[in-house]
Amino acid sequence: MSSEPVERRLTAILAADVAGYSRLIGADEEGTLAQLKAFRKTLVDPTIAKYRGRIVKTTGDGMLVEFASAVDAARCAVEVQRDMASENTEIPRAKRIEFRIGIHLGDIIIDDNDIFGDGVNIAARLESIAVPGGISISRAVHDQVRDRIDVCFDNKGEIALKNIARPVQVFAVSDAKESKTTVLPESKPALALPDKPSIAVLPFSNMSGDPEQDYFADGMVEDIITALSHLKALFVIARNSSFTYKGRAVDVKQVGRELGVRYVLEGSVRKAANRVRITGQLVDTATGAHLWAERFDGGLSDIFDLQDQVTESVVGAIAPAVEKAEIERAKRQPTESLDAYALYLRGLARLYQFNRLANDEALHLFNRAIELDSDFASAYGRAAYCYVYAKANGYFTNTPNEIAKMTRFAQRAVELGKDDAIALATSGYALMYVACDLWEGATLIDRALALNSNLAEAWSNGGWAKNWLGEPEAAIERFARAMRLSPVDPTAGRMRSGTAYAHFLLGHYDEAASWAAKALQDNPELQPALRQAAASHAMAGRADQAHKAMARLRQLNPTLRISNLKDVLGPYQHAEDFARYADGLRRAGLPD
C-alpha cells in the first residue's frame, strides 16, 4: 500500500455529453464538429467561467467540470440548457445538438489536476439517464439547491445506477419557469373536454437504472395506450402527444388543459432480470386528486397480463360501465416470443426518432423480430411504414424490387392483423403511398378506423387518402380529428401540410398557405409543407414568397423536377388535381 498522502475534497461534479452524438457525426461529421465547437466557444465555456467552474477534461462530445458550490453547478447547468434550447429553436430537430447533464456533490480524489472516485462516477451515471436537454441531480445536490434556484424538481425515486454500489435518489430539473421557449399555460386556451371520459397516458419512468431499458418502459406505455384506445367509450390521447412530456416535471392540471383530458395515468416500470414491476397512479386533472395507485408485479413472461391489469384498473376507475366483453376484445398478445417483442420495442424507439439512420435501424430491428416470429402482425406493419418514411424524405429508391418488399410486408400484416387497427392503418397507408394502390389502402384505413376510432395515426393517414381520392372536405375533417387526438404531436406538421393540400384542392390558396406556414413552424425542412407553400403562394399571385419556398425546397431536394414529381407524391384519383398542383409548383420555379 502506498504511503503517499491522497488529496481529497468535497466538490460539485458536473458531467455533460451530447445526446445522439454518433448519429449526428454519422449524418454530418464536419458540420456537427463545427456547430459543437461554436456552442462551446460562445455559450458553454463562458457560462462555466461565469459560475467559477473548472473544466477538468473534455472528450469528443462531453466534459467533466468541478465547482466549489452545488448552487453554482446547478445554476450553470440551467443556464446552459436554457440558452441551448433558445439556440436550437430554428434548427431542425434531427440536427440539434442537445446536452445531457448530471450533477453530484461528493468526495473526490485529486491526482495531477484530474479527479477520480465515486463522486465522479455517480455524476457520469446521472448524466447518462438525463433526457436530451435535461439535467439529473442527486439527492445531495437537491438538498443544497432546492431553495436557491427557481426551477422545478421531479423526484424520480431511488435508482440503481450502473456499477454504483447503492441506489441513488435522483431528481430531474425542469427549467419551465425561465425557459425562453416555453409557452406558459395561460397563453394557450384550454381544449374543451370530449363528451366521454378522456385520458392521457404519460411516459412511465424507467426505474431500472439502465437508460438502455427506456425502450422497454416506453413500449409498456404504448401497449397500454393501444389497449385503452380500442374502447369506444373512452377518448384517448395519441402516443405522440403523450410522449412530448417525457423527462419533464409535469403539472397534471396543465397537462389536462394542454391535451383537453379529464384524467392522466402516470407510472413507472422496473425490469430486473426476469422480473417486472409496473406502478400506476390515476389522477383527476380537474382537482389533482389521485383516484387510485397500484403496483403490478410479475415475471417477464407475464408482461402482457400486467399491461391488461393496468388497463382494466383504469377502465374500472373512469368508465365502469364498459362491458367486460369490450375489455376482453381490447386485450391481445402480439407475439408469443418475448425476444421478438423486445426487438419490436427497440424498433419502435428508433422509428420515433424520425431520422434516416434511425429509420434504417428500425427496419432492421422489425426484420429481426419477424425472423423470430413470422406471425407478428404489428412488426410487419411497422416495417412497411419504414418505407413510407424513406419515400416521404426523398431517399426511397422506388425500384420494383423495393416496392415488392414493402408490399410483402404490408400484405402479410393485413393477413395476420385483421383486427389490429395499427397494422391495418400503417399497411394501408404504405400500400397507397409507396405501391400506389389507392383503393386497397383507403379500404384498409377505413377498417382500422372502424376498429379503433381513437387512433390519430389512422385519421391522419385517412386524411391523405381523402386528398388523393379528390375529397378534400372529408380530408379536412379527418386531419382535424387527428389533431384533436394528438394536440401536441411532434409530427403535427404532417397533418397540417395535409390540411394545406386539402385547401389547395378546394382553391382556398390563402388558407392553404397559412396551414403550410403552421406546418413549417414545427419543421422548417418538411418537404410536403414547402411544396404546399410554394404552390399555394404561386397560385395566389405571391411570386416572391413562392420562389422563396421553392428555393428552400430545392436546397433540400436538388433533383426534384416536374418530370419526377410523382416519385415523392401519392397516387391521384383525378389527373386534374395533379396537373393543377404541378402547375403551381412550376409557377413557383420548379423546373420541368
N, C-alpha and C positions, 0 to 999 in steps of 0.2 A: 504494500500500500504506500502511495506517495505521501511524503511528509510536507510537501509544499502547500502553503495556505491556499484555500479556494476563495475567490472573491464572489460574494453573493449580494444581491439586493432585491428588494421588493419593487416591482415596476409594473406598469400597464403595457401589455404587449398587443400590438395591432398587426394582424396578418391579413393581407389582401391579395386577391388574384383576379384575373379577367375570366368571367364566365364564358364557356364555349370557345376558348382561345384557339384550340386546334381546328375547330370548324372555321373560324374567321381566317386563320392563316391559310387553311386549305383553299378557301374561296378567293382570297386576295392577300397574298403574303406581303407585298410591298406597301399596299395601301393600309393594311392593318398596322404594320410596324410604324408607319409614318403617323397614323392617327393616334396610336398609343403614345408615341414619343411626344407629340404635340400636347396631348392631355397631361402628361407628366410634367412637362415644362411650364405650361401656362396655368394649370389648375391644381394638380395633386401635390407636387413638391412644395409650391408656395404655401399651400394650406397646412401642410405638415410643419413647415418652418414657423408659420403664424402661431401654431399651438405648441411650439417648443418641442417638437418630436425629433428623434434621431433615427434616420434610416440606417438600419443595421446592415441589411443586404437586400439585393434585388435579384430576381430571376427574370427569365424572358417575359413572363406575364404577371409577376407578382412581386411582393415586397414584404419585409418584416421591419416594423417600426416600434421603438420604445418611447414611452412618455413617463415623466415623473408623476403625472397625475392621471387618474382614470377619467376625471371630468374632461381634461384636455383631450385625451384619446377619443372619448365619445363625441365631443363637440367637433373635433377634426373629421371623424368618420361621417357624421351627419352632414356637415358642410360639403364634403367631397361628394357624397351620394346625391345631395340636393342639386349641386351645381352640375354633376354629370347628367342628371335627369333633364335639366334645362338644355344642356348642350345636345342631348340626344333627340330633342323634340322634332327636329327637321330631318333626322337621319332615319332611313328605313329600318324597321325592326331587325331584319336579318343582318344588317351591317353595324349594329350598335355595339360599342364597347361598354360593358357594364361590369362593375366590380362587385365581388362578394367580399365582405369584411367580417372578421371575427376579432373580438377583444376579450382579453382575460387579464385579471390582476393577480399576479403570483410571484413566487420566489424564483429567481433565475441565477444561473452561473455565468460569470463574465470571463471570457478567455480570448485575449488578443482582439478586443473590440467586437467579438462575436458573442452571442448569447445562447444559452442552452438550458435544458431542463424541462420538467413537466409543464411549467407555465407557458413556455413556447409551444410545446406540443398541443396543449389544450387550445390555445389561440388558433393554431393551424386547423384543428379539427372543427372549431366553431365556424371558421371561415368556410370550410368545406360543406357545411349544412345550411349556410345562408343562401337565400334566393338571390338571383341576379339583381343587382341594385339594392340589396338588403344588407342588414347588419345583425349579427348574432352576438350576444354578450353572455358572460357567465353571471351567476348569482353574485359573485364577489364584486363585479363591476356594477351590476344593477344597484346594489346597496349603496354604492358611493355616488351614483349619478341620478338616482330616481327623482330627487327633489331639486336638482340643479340644472337640468336641461329640459326644455319644453317640447317633449316628444311623448309618444305613447309606447307602452311596453306590452307585448303579448307573451304571457307565461307559457312556454312550451313544455314545462314539466322537466323531470329528470330524464336525461337521455344518456344511454351508454355510448360514449364516443369510442371510435376505433383505437385500440391499443392504450386506452386510458383506464387505469385500474378501477376507479369508482365512477358511477354515473354523475353527470354534471347538470345542475339545474340551468336551463337555457331560456333566455328571453330574446325575442325578436324586437327590434326597434322600428317603429313606424314614424316617419317624419311628416305625417299628414298635416300638422299644424303650420309647417313652414314651407312645404314644397311649392315651388313656383308653378308647377304644372298640375297641381291638384285642383279639381273643381269642387268647391265647397257644396255641401248638400243643399243649402238654401238657394244656390244659384240654379239648381236643376229642379223643375217641378216633379213632384212625386207622381209615379204612374198609378193610374186607377187600378183598384183590385178587381180581378175577374169575378164572375158570378158563381164561382165554385172554389172550394179550398185550394189555395195556391201555395207552392213550396219551392224553395231553392235549396239544393244540397251543396254545401260549400266543400272545398277540398279538405280531406282529412289530414291531420298532422301525421307525418311519418315518425313514429316513436322508436324505430328500430336502431337508430344511431348510425345508420349506413345510408348516405344520400343516394346510393345506387338502388335502394329499395323504394324511392319515390314513385317509380313506375307502378309498383305493386299497390301502394296506398291509393294512387290516382285511379288505378283500374278498379279497385273496390268501389270507389265513388261513382265511376262511370256506369258500372253494372247496377248500382242501386238507383241511379237516375233513370236508367233504361227501364228497370222493372216498374218504378213508380209512374213513368210516362205512359206505360201501357194501360193504366187505369183511367178510363174516360171520365170518372168522377173527379179527377184532380187536374189542376193546371200546374205543369212542372216546367221550371226554367231550364233551358238547354245547358248542356255541359260547358260549352264555350264561354257563356256568360258567367256561370258559377266559378269557373277557374280563373277569372280575372282577379279574384280575391285571394289567390294562393300566396302564402307567405306574408300576408298583410294582417296587421291588427285591425279587426273589424268591429264596428258597432252594428249589431243586428238590426237596430231600428233604422239605421242609414241604409243597410242592405235592403230592408223591406221597402224603403222609399225608392231606391235606385232601380230595383228589379220589379217592383209592384207585386209583392207577395206578402201573405199573412204569416207564413211560417218559414223558419230556417232550420236545417239539420246540420249540426256541426259534429265533429268527432275525431277520432284518431285510430291508427292501425299500428299494431306492433307485431312484426313477424320475426320469430326467432327459431331457428332450426325448423322443425315441422309443426310448430305451434303458432296459432294466430289469435290475437285479441283485438276485437273491434269495440270501441266505445262510441256511444252516440248521445247527443243532447238535442232535444227538440225544443225550439224557442219560439214563442209568440212575438212577432216583431212589433206589434202594437204596444205591448206592455213590457217586453223584455223578460217575461216570466218563463221559467222552464216548465214545459208540460210533462216531460219525463227525461230521465237519464238512465241508461242501461249499459251493461257490459256483456259482450258475447264472446265466449271462449270456445276454442275447438282446435282440432288438428287441421293441417293444411288440406287434407282430403275432404274436410267439411266446409271448405270456404264458400261454396255456393249455398249451403244450408244457412251459414251465418249471415250471408247477404240477404237471404229470404227472411230471416228472423228480424233483421233491421227494417226491411220493407214492411213487414206485417205490423211491427210496432208503430211505425209512422202512420200507416193507414188506420190502425185502430185508434190512434190518438186524434187524428184530424178529420177522418171520414169513416166513422164506424159503420155506416150503413152500406158500405161497399160489399157486394155479395162475395161470399167465400169462393165461389166458382171463378169470379173475375180475378181474384188474387191468385188463385192456382194457375190461371192461364198466363199471368204475368211472370210466373216462375219459369225458368229454363236453365238447363245446364248446357252451356255452349259446346263443351267438349268433355270427353272422359279423360283426356290426357292433361295432367297438371303442367307437364313440361311444355306442351303446345300452348296452353293458356298463358304461361309465363312469357313465352316468345311473343304471343299476340299482344300482351300488355306492353311489352317493350316496344313493339312496332307502333302501337298507338301513341306512346310517349314521343317517339321520333316523328310520327306523322303530324302531330300537333305543333311541331316546331316550325313548320311552314317555310322550309328552305330546300334547295335542291339536294344537298348532301343528305339531310335528314330524311327526305322523301325516298331517296335511293336505298338508304339503310332500312327504312320501314318496309319497303317492298321485299327486301332480302329476308327480314325477320318474319313477315307474313308467309313467305315461301317456306321457310323452315318450319313454321307452325303447321302448315298444310302437309309437309312431309311426315310429321309425327301423327297427324290426324287428318286423313283425306276427306273427312266428312264435316270439317269445321267451317260452317257456312259464313260466319262473320269474317273469318280470315280471308276467304275468297273475295267477299265484297269489298273489304278494305284494300286488298291487293289491286283489285280492278280500279279503285279510286285513285291509287297512286299514279296510274296512267293519266287520269284526268288532270291532276296537278301538273304533271310533266307537259301536257299539251297546253294548258292554260298559261304556262310560263315560258313557252317557246322552245323547249328542248326535247319534245317528243319527236322521234324520227318519222312517225307517220307511215312506216313501211307496212306492207301487207302482213309480214311476219309479226311485227309488234302489235298490230291491230288484232290479229288472230289470237295472240297470247292474252291480251286484255279480254277479248270476247269469251275465251275459255274460262277465265276466272269469273266473269260476270254470270255466264250461263250456269256454271256449277254452283255459284252462290244462290241463284234462284231455285235450282233443283233441290238444294238441301234446305233452304231457308224460306219455304213457302209462307211461314207465319212469322218470319223475322223481318220487322219493318226496316231495320238498319241495312240488312243485306239487300232487301228489295230496293230501297231508296238509293243506295250507293251504286248498286249494279245497274239499275235503271238509268241513272244519270250517265254512267260510263258508257253504256250502250248507245245512248243518244249522242253524247258529245264526242266520243272517240270513234265509235263504229258507225255513227250517223244513222242509227236505227231509231228514228224518231218515235214511231208509233209504239213499238215494243217498249222502249224506255219510258215513255209517258204513261203507258198502262201499268208498268211495274211501280212507278212512283205513286200513282193513284191508289194501288193496292196497299202500299206502305202507309199512306195517309188514312186509309180505312181501318188499318190495324192499329195505328198509333197517331192520334190527332195532336199529340204533344211534341212531335218530332220536328224541331225547327229546320233541321237539315233537309228533311223531305219537303217542307213547304218552300224552302229556298230553291231546291232542285226543281220542284214543280213550277215555280215562277218562271225559271228559264225555259221549261218545257212549253209553257203557255206562250212565251215570247216567240219561240221558234214555230209554234203552231199558228201564229198570227192572231192570238187572243190577248192583246196587251192589257185590257181592263182586268181580266182574270189574273194575269201575271201580277199586276199591282196589288191586288187583294192578297195573293199568296205571299209576296215579299213582305207586306205589312204584317201578316200573321207570323212569319218567321222572325221579324224584328221584335215583335212583342214577346215571343217566347224566348228570345235571346237578345235583350235590350242593350247589353254592353259587350257584344260579341267582338273579339279581335278581328274576325273575318267579316264584319258587317259591311265592309266595302264591296264584297261580292253581291250582297243583297241590294245595296244602294246603287251599284252600277247596273244591276238587273232592272231596278225601278227606272233608272235613267233611260235604259234602252226601251222599256215599255212606253215611256212618254215620247221617245223619239218616233216609235212606230205610230203613235197617235198624232204625230205632227206637233206635239207640245214642246217645241225646241227650247224655250226658256226653262221650263220645268226640268227637261232632260239635262240641260247644262247645270242646273242647280243641284240635282241629285248626283251628277258626276263629280261636282266640286266637293260634296259631302263625302263621297267615297274616297277621293284623293286626300282628304284630311286624315283619314285612317292610314293610308298607304300611298305616298306620293308616286310610287313606282307601279301601281296597279294598272296593268296594260289595258284591260277592258274599260276601265274608267277613263283612261287617257283617250282611247278610241271614241268613247261616247262624248267626251268633252270636245274633241276636235270636230267630230261630225256635227254635233248639235250647234256649236258656235258658228260653224261654216254655214249651215242651213238657215241660221237666224241672221246671217249677214255680218257677224262679228269676226272679220277675217284675221285681225291681229291676234285675238285670243285663240282662234282655231289653229293658226300657224304656230303659236307658242306651245299648245298642247301636242301638236304633231311633231315639233322639233324634239320635245322630250321623249315621245314615243319612239321616234327613230333612233335616238341615242340608245334606248334600251333594246330595240329590236331593229337593227340597221338593214336586215334582209327583207323586211316586210314590204310587200308590194300589193297593188290591187290584184295582180295575177295569182298571188298565193294567199290572199286574204282568207279564203275558205279553210286553209290549213289551221288557223287559230280560232275560227268561229264554229259555232254549232250548226246543225242542219236547219234548213229553211223549208217550211211547207209552201211558202209563197215566194216565187222568184223575185217579184217586185219589191218585197221587203229587203232582200239582199241588195238589189240594184240601187235602191234609194240610199241605203247605208253606205255602199261603196261610193256613190256619187258625193255624199257628204265628206267622206274621207279624202276623195280626190280633190275636192274644192279646198280642203284643209292643207293639201300639199303632199298627199301620199302618191308616189309615182306609180305609173301603170306597170 
